[in-house]
Amino acid sequence: MTIEDDNQTLVESYYDQLSPDTQALLDQAVQQIVSSKRKGGKVVVITGSGPNLHEGVTTLIAELIDKGLIDGVSTSSAVVAHEMGGTLDRVKRVNGVKLGFPAEKLPRGQVFEFTVLSSAELDDLGQEMYLDRDLLARGDQAESNVIIKAAGNMAYPMGLRMERVARDVLSMAKAYGLPFERVAGWGCDPHTMLGAAARRGIPALVSVPQLIGGGGVGLAVGDSLSITERCMRMADMISDADVIIESAIALTQEIHDGPFETYMGHGIWADWDGYQTYSLAKKTLVRMDLDANLKRAWDMERSDATVQSAINQGLPKTKLTGIPFRMEMSGFARLENSLPLIGDIGVIWPVLAWKVAHALGIKLDFLSHPQQTPAGQAMRAWIVENVRPFDRQKMIQFSRDFRRSSQ
């Protein structure tokens, strides 16, 4: 069997794990995406943090961007920090107190982490920043366990490096009047969403509700654009989309119907005052979520307009529907072309991507798999070994090319 055959078999097994309702709605989502792409339409993805990294979803999205299947992406500043670190890496976890750090300066559990790097990688990094070789040596000798986790983050030295590199990226972003995310993408690996988007010249943006994660990286993302400009750039991206896919993310009502959207109502006064606005009407909104209450709210709205009735009467939606009502359920349930896909994103994404790609005759060179499966474990190891951290020299080269092309 070929890798293509193996993936086909795995995708069929993932599809069989989904509920009949989710299977039917997923098939509808595939049809909508394929129809849109055949007409030259655009697809935008809005992702959350953790699960999207660990399930290989962000790496899959980078592949779909490269193949022209995704035309814009929004994510969190935490994901920006992790993609700059290489998406996933191996870290060694040791007792920080035994290393000599005060307990009150350590994270919960008193754990201190080291990025697992080769001697050559450490030597290269030492050309860019000061490395505490004594600390690294003590870490090598300490009792530890090694795990794969989101890259950069709180491990030494890569986590510290990302904090400091972020200042350089921010400075360049301000010089060119660009979002931090675009300039960071110049130095990111092509297998990251940021790197793929920068190379394809499509938008990659952090939404306002997802700012500030990722420590100093999040602060730099937030400082690179005003809130108003960030919202307008998000509005432009969503306005151009025919299909919007939300993946394991909260607070999306403040994203997909933000201050410049008119169909859900929030942009009415911006439109009156002459700002460029857009409408979610007739757009397909696909949401991947583990919360079955999303589907219940969606079903209620389609049976007797329960959610809209609550709004019309000024009543609390939680009391009228009888379910814990999250903010994003309101706009989602009321949109005529919304599709709730209830299930594990690690299972849903490879099925969706595979079906869309095959319908359009496109071969995928990377496919994600649920992290708990043997294929998923191999995928995570591949990401660790092959998706490289932010390259400052690549950013500088992109900067020079950008300057020349702008003159």
C-alpha positions in Angstrom: 0.0 0.0 0.0 1.1 3.6 -0.7 1.0 6.4 1.9 -2.0 7.7 -0.1 -3.8 4.4 0.4 -2.8 4.3 4.1 -4.2 7.8 4.6 -7.4 6.9 2.8 -7.9 4.0 5.1 -7.2 6.1 8.2 -9.6 8.9 7.0 -12.4 6.4 6.5 -11.8 5.0 10.0 -11.9 8.5 11.5 -15.1 9.3 9.6 -16.7 6.1 11.1 -15.9 7.4 14.6 -18.1 10.5 14.1 -21.8 10.5 15.0 -24.3 10.2 12.1 -25.3 13.9 12.7 -21.7 15.1 12.5 -21.0 12.9 9.4 -24.0 14.5 7.6 -23.0 18.0 8.6 -19.4 17.4 7.7 -20.4 16.2 4.2 -22.4 19.4 3.8 -19.4 21.5 4.9 -17.2 19.7 2.3 -19.8 20.4 -0.4 -19.9 24.1 0.6 -16.1 24.5 0.6 -15.6 22.6 -2.7 -18.4 24.6 -4.3 -16.8 27.9 -3.1 -13.3 27.0 -4.3 -14.6 25.9 -7.7 -16.2 29.3 -8.1 -13.0 31.1 -7.0 -14.3 31.9 -3.6 -12.3 32.1 -0.4 -12.1 30.1 2.8 -11.0 31.5 6.1 -10.1 29.6 9.3 -10.3 30.9 12.9 -8.4 28.7 15.3 -7.9 28.5 19.0 -4.8 27.5 20.8 -3.7 24.2 22.5 -5.6 21.4 20.7 -5.0 22.9 17.3 -1.2 22.6 17.9 -1.2 19.2 19.6 -3.5 17.6 17.0 -1.3 18.8 14.1 -4.2 21.1 12.9 -2.1 24.2 12.6 0.5 22.3 10.5 -2.4 20.9 8.4 -3.8 24.4 7.9 -0.3 25.5 6.7 -0.5 22.7 4.1 -3.9 23.8 3.0 -2.7 27.4 2.7 0.2 26.2 0.6 -2.2 24.3 -1.7 -4.5 27.3 -2.1 -7.4 25.8 -0.2 -7.3 28.3 2.7 -7.2 32.0 2.0 -6.9 33.6 5.4 -6.3 32.6 9.0 -6.9 34.0 12.4 -5.4 32.6 15.5 -4.2 33.4 19.1 -1.0 35.2 20.1 -0.2 32.0 22.0 -0.2 30.1 18.7 2.0 32.8 17.2 4.5 32.3 20.0 4.4 28.5 19.6 4.8 28.6 15.8 7.8 30.9 16.2 9.2 28.2 18.5 8.7 25.5 15.9 5.1 24.4 16.8 6.0 21.4 19.0 9.3 20.6 20.7 10.7 18.2 23.2 11.4 19.6 26.7 13.2 18.2 29.7 11.3 18.9 33.0 13.4 19.1 36.2 12.9 20.2 39.8 13.6 23.9 39.7 14.3 24.2 43.4 17.1 21.6 43.1 18.6 23.7 40.3 18.8 26.6 42.8 15.8 28.7 41.8 13.6 30.2 44.6 10.3 28.3 44.8 8.3 31.5 44.7 9.8 32.3 41.2 8.9 29.0 39.7 5.6 27.9 38.0 3.1 25.7 39.9 4.8 22.4 40.7 8.2 24.0 40.9 9.1 22.6 37.5 11.8 24.2 35.3 12.0 23.2 31.6 14.8 22.9 29.2 14.4 22.7 25.4 16.0 19.6 24.1 18.6 20.8 21.6 21.6 19.3 19.9 25.1 20.7 20.6 25.1 22.2 17.1 21.7 23.9 17.7 23.0 25.3 21.0 26.1 26.6 19.3 24.1 28.3 16.6 21.8 29.8 19.2 24.8 31.0 21.2 25.8 33.2 18.2 22.5 35.1 18.7 22.1 35.3 22.5 23.9 34.6 25.7 23.5 31.1 27.0 24.0 30.1 30.6 26.1 27.1 30.0 26.4 26.2 33.7 22.6 26.1 34.0 22.4 23.9 30.9 25.0 21.6 32.3 23.2 21.3 35.6 20.0 20.6 33.7 21.7 17.8 31.8 22.7 16.1 35.0 19.4 16.6 36.8 16.8 13.9 37.1 14.1 14.6 34.5 11.4 13.4 32.2 11.1 14.4 28.5 7.8 15.3 26.9 6.5 16.8 23.6 4.7 20.1 24.2 3.9 23.4 22.4 7.2 24.9 21.3 9.0 27.8 22.9 6.7 28.6 25.8 8.4 28.3 29.2 11.4 26.2 28.4 15.0 27.5 28.5 16.5 28.7 26.2 13.8 28.8 23.4 11.1 30.4 25.5 13.4 33.2 26.5 14.6 33.5 23.0 11.1 34.0 21.7 10.4 36.8 24.2 13.5 38.7 22.9 13.1 38.0 19.2 9.5 39.4 19.5 11.0 42.8 20.2 13.0 42.7 16.9 9.9 41.6 15.0 7.8 44.3 16.6 10.4 47.0 15.7 10.4 45.8 12.0 6.6 45.6 12.0 6.2 49.1 13.1 8.8 50.3 10.6 6.8 48.8 7.7 3.3 49.5 9.1 2.5 45.8 9.2 1.0 43.4 11.7 3.5 41.6 13.9 2.1 38.3 12.5 3.1 39.1 8.9 6.7 40.0 9.8 7.0 37.0 12.1 5.8 34.9 9.2 8.8 36.0 7.2 11.1 34.1 9.6 8.7 31.2 10.4 8.9 27.7 8.9 6.8 27.1 5.8 4.9 24.4 7.8 3.5 27.0 10.1 0.4 29.0 9.5 2.4 32.2 9.8 5.1 31.0 7.5 2.7 29.7 4.8 0.5 32.8 4.9 3.5 35.1 4.5 4.8 33.2 1.5 1.3 33.1 -0.1 0.7 36.8 0.7 -2.6 36.0 2.5 -3.7 37.5 5.9 -2.8 35.8 9.1 -4.1 37.8 12.1 -4.6 37.5 15.8 -8.1 38.5 16.8 -8.7 41.0 19.7 -10.2 38.4 22.1 -7.1 36.2 21.5 -4.4 38.9 22.3 -1.8 38.8 25.1 -1.3 35.0 25.3 2.3 33.9 24.7 4.0 36.3 27.2 6.1 38.9 25.5 5.1 37.7 22.1 1.5 38.4 22.9 2.4 41.9 24.1 4.3 42.6 20.9 1.4 41.3 18.8 -0.9 43.7 20.7 1.4 46.6 20.3 1.9 46.2 16.6 -1.6 47.5 15.6 -4.2 49.6 17.2 -7.4 47.7 18.3 -9.4 49.6 15.6 -7.0 48.7 12.8 -6.8 45.1 13.9 -10.6 44.8 13.9 -10.8 46.4 10.4 -8.2 44.0 9.1 -10.2 41.1 10.5 -13.3 42.5 9.0 -11.7 42.8 5.6 -10.5 39.1 5.8 -13.9 37.8 6.9 -15.8 40.0 4.4 -13.9 38.4 1.5 -14.6 34.8 2.7 -17.5 32.6 1.5 -16.8 30.0 4.1 -15.5 30.5 7.7 -14.2 27.5 9.7 -13.9 27.8 13.5 -11.7 25.3 15.2 -11.7 24.7 19.0 -12.0 28.4 19.9 -14.1 30.4 22.4 -15.5 34.0 22.1 -15.9 33.8 18.4 -19.0 36.0 18.4 -16.6 38.9 19.0 -14.7 37.8 16.0 -17.1 36.8 13.2 -19.6 39.5 14.1 -17.3 42.2 15.4 -17.7 46.0 15.3 -18.0 46.2 11.5 -20.5 43.4 10.8 -24.1 44.4 10.1 -26.2 41.1 9.9 -25.9 40.3 13.6 -26.3 44.0 14.4 -23.1 45.2 16.0 -21.9 47.2 13.0 -25.1 49.2 12.4 -23.7 52.5 13.8 -20.3 52.1 12.1 -22.2 51.8 8.8 -24.2 54.9 9.6 -21.0 56.8 10.3 -19.5 55.8 7.0 -17.1 53.0 7.9 -16.6 50.0 5.6 -18.8 47.2 6.9 -19.7 43.7 5.9 -22.4 41.1 6.4 -22.4 37.5 7.5 -25.6 36.8 5.6 -25.2 34.0 3.0 -21.8 33.1 4.4 -21.2 29.5 5.5 -20.0 29.3 9.1 -18.6 25.8 10.1 -17.8 25.3 13.7 -15.8 22.4 15.2 -16.7 22.0 18.9 -16.8 19.4 21.6 -19.9 21.0 23.3 -23.1 19.2 22.3 -25.0 22.2 23.6 -23.9 24.1 20.5 -25.8 21.5 18.4 -28.8 21.7 20.7 -29.0 25.5 20.4 -28.7 25.2 16.6 -31.5 22.5 16.5 -33.8 24.7 18.7 -33.3 27.7 16.4 -34.2 25.6 13.4 -37.3 24.0 15.0 -39.0 27.1 16.4 -36.5 30.1 16.3 -35.9 29.8 20.1 -32.8 31.8 20.2 -34.1 34.6 18.0 -37.3 34.7 20.1 -35.3 35.2 23.2 -33.5 38.1 21.6 -36.7 39.6 20.2 -38.2 39.5 23.7 -35.1 40.7 25.5 -35.0 37.5 27.5 -32.0 35.6 28.8 -31.2 32.9 26.3 -30.0 30.4 29.0 -33.4 30.5 30.7 -35.4 30.2 27.6 -33.4 27.4 26.1 -32.6 25.5 29.3 -29.0 25.0 28.3 -25.7 26.6 29.4 -25.5 29.3 26.7 -22.1 30.4 25.6 -21.8 33.8 23.9 -20.8 32.4 20.5 -23.8 30.1 20.3 -26.2 33.1 19.7 -24.9 34.4 16.4 -23.9 30.9 15.3 -27.3 29.3 15.9 -29.1 32.2 14.1 -27.0 32.2 11.0 -28.9 30.3 8.3 -25.8 28.7 6.8 -24.0 27.6 10.0 -23.0 24.0 10.4 -22.0 22.5 13.9 -19.5 19.7 13.7 -19.5 18.2 17.2 -16.5 16.0 17.9 -12.7 15.9 18.3 -10.9 18.3 16.0 -8.1 15.7 15.7 -10.6 13.4 14.0 -12.7 16.0 12.1 -9.9 18.0 10.5 -8.1 15.2 8.6 -11.5 14.0 7.2 -12.5 17.5 6.1 -9.2 18.3 4.5 -8.9 14.9 2.8 -12.4 15.0 1.3 -12.0 18.6 0.1 -8.6 18.0 -1.4 -9.7 14.8 -3.2 -12.9 16.5 -4.6 -10.7 19.2 -6.0 -8.0 16.9 -7.3 -5.3 18.2 -5.0 -2.7 15.9 -3.4 -1.8 16.8 0.2 1.8 16.3 1.3 0.9 16.5 5.0 -2.1 15.1 6.8 -2.8 15.4 10.5 -4.0 12.5 12.7 -5.5 12.3 16.2 -2.6 12.6 18.6 -3.6 9.5 20.6 -3.2 7.2 17.6 0.0 5.6 16.4 -0.2 7.8 13.2 -0.7 10.9 15.5 2.3 10.1 17.6 4.4 9.7 14.5 3.0 13.0 13.2 3.9 14.8 16.4 7.5 13.4 16.2 7.7 14.5 12.6 6.7 18.1 13.5 9.3 18.2 16.3 12.0 17.1 13.9 11.0 19.0 10.8 9.2 22.2 11.7 12.0 24.6 12.6 12.0 27.6 15.0 11.9 31.2 13.8 14.9 32.1 11.6 16.0 35.7 12.1 18.1 35.8 9.0 15.1 34.7 6.9 13.1 37.6 8.3 15.9 40.0 7.4 16.0 38.7 3.8 12.2 38.9 3.5 12.5 42.5 4.8 14.9 43.4 2.1 12.8 41.9 -0.6 9.7 43.6 0.8 11.5 47.0 0.7 12.6 46.5 -2.8 9.2 45.4 -4.0 7.6 48.4 -2.3 9.7 51.1 -3.9 
